[in-house]
Amino acid sequence: MAISFYKYQGTGNDFVMVDNRKLAFPASDKAFVKHLCDRRTGIGADGLILLQDHPDYDFEMVYFNADGRLGSMCGNGARCTVRFARALGVIEDVACFLAADGEHQASVERDLIHLKMNDVKGVEFVGNDYFLNTGSPHYIRFVDNLENLDVYEEGRAIRYNKRFKSEGTNVNFVQRLSDDEIFVRTYERGVEDETLSCGTGVTAAALVAGMLGMESPIKVKTLGGNLEVVFEQDEEGEGFKYIYLIGPAKQVFTGAISS
Ligand SMILES: N[C@H](CCC[C@H](N)C(=O)O)C(=O)O
């Protein structure tokens, strides 16, 4: 039986999207998911997402990295899933859904999806760098000349260092462009390459920029387009709440997977 799929992208982070409300997709077949995400022998994507029914939520988002492994939270993928849910008629303009890191709310506002992220408890200092979890783990390094940085080599060196080797981490390089804008490039674990944008990474970078004195909202430039992050610092000044990731999400094409 052919499986219908949809292709979505959010600021250049691209996903194979499957309506799995009938639970017909072979979700435990890692090699199959990896194959579908392969850009030469499959459809090609940074990840694969299943939209599923859930008794307590509008829907559940199940996210796999391109390597076929179940991932953690994916911010760009979540915006795409909200757009997909609306196209399927599962939601109208607001959603309350379940992802790997718990409940999320979202709203569709013309081209943009406003996605509420979970509160972040704190930021760890690692030498001159930072590490935090925005639903996925993110290492943050501020740099001066991001355009010319070898994100693949530098990101890979951190992702495979002694601390992160087994679990992995996403690695974000951040440059401050002005009082209200940063530029972020990300090496993603699970893809094991630079992607054009990473939503949880952009969120993490903006929160660290906020901790260092930038005010919300922060505009974020990525290679795949522009996002915005809104947040409040909590009273103790260590964590963050009311965090929103705002940006576009588009359906690109539809097709059927040949078995
Ligand atoms: N691209 C995703 C992040 C995926 C995180 C994943 N690479 C992992 O941590 O395993 C995003 O937009 O947030």
The ligand as an SDF file (V2000), in Angstrom:
LIG
                    3D

 13 12  0  0  0  0  0  0  0  0999 V2000
   15.5900   21.1970   13.7440 N   0  0  0  0  0  0  0  0  0  0  0  0
   14.9760   21.1320   15.0260 C   0  0  0  0  0  0  0  0  0  0  0  0
   15.8090   20.6430   16.1270 C   0  0  0  0  0  0  0  0  0  0  0  0
   15.9140   19.2090   16.1240 C   0  0  0  0  0  0  0  0  0  0  0  0
   16.7450   18.7370   17.2590 C   0  0  0  0  0  0  0  0  0  0  0  0
   17.3970   17.4880   16.8870 C   0  0  0  0  0  0  0  0  0  0  0  0
   18.3850   17.6520   15.8590 N   0  0  0  0  0  0  0  0  0  0  0  0
   17.9430   16.8210   18.1140 C   0  0  0  0  0  0  0  0  0  0  0  0
   18.2740   17.4580   19.1020 O   0  0  0  0  0  0  0  0  0  0  0  0
   18.0380   15.6010   18.0880 O   0  0  0  0  0  0  0  0  0  0  0  0
   14.3280   22.4180   15.4050 C   0  0  0  0  0  0  0  0  0  0  0  0
   13.8960   23.1440   14.5340 O   0  0  0  0  0  0  0  0  0  0  0  0
   14.2100   22.7030   16.5860 O   0  0  0  0  0  0  0  0  0  0  0  0
  1  2  1  0
  2  3  1  0
  2 11  1  0
  3  4  1  0
  4  5  1  0
  5  6  1  0
  6  7  1  0
  6  8  1  0
  8  9  2  0
  8 10  1  0
 11 12  2  0
 11 13  1  0
M  END
$$$$
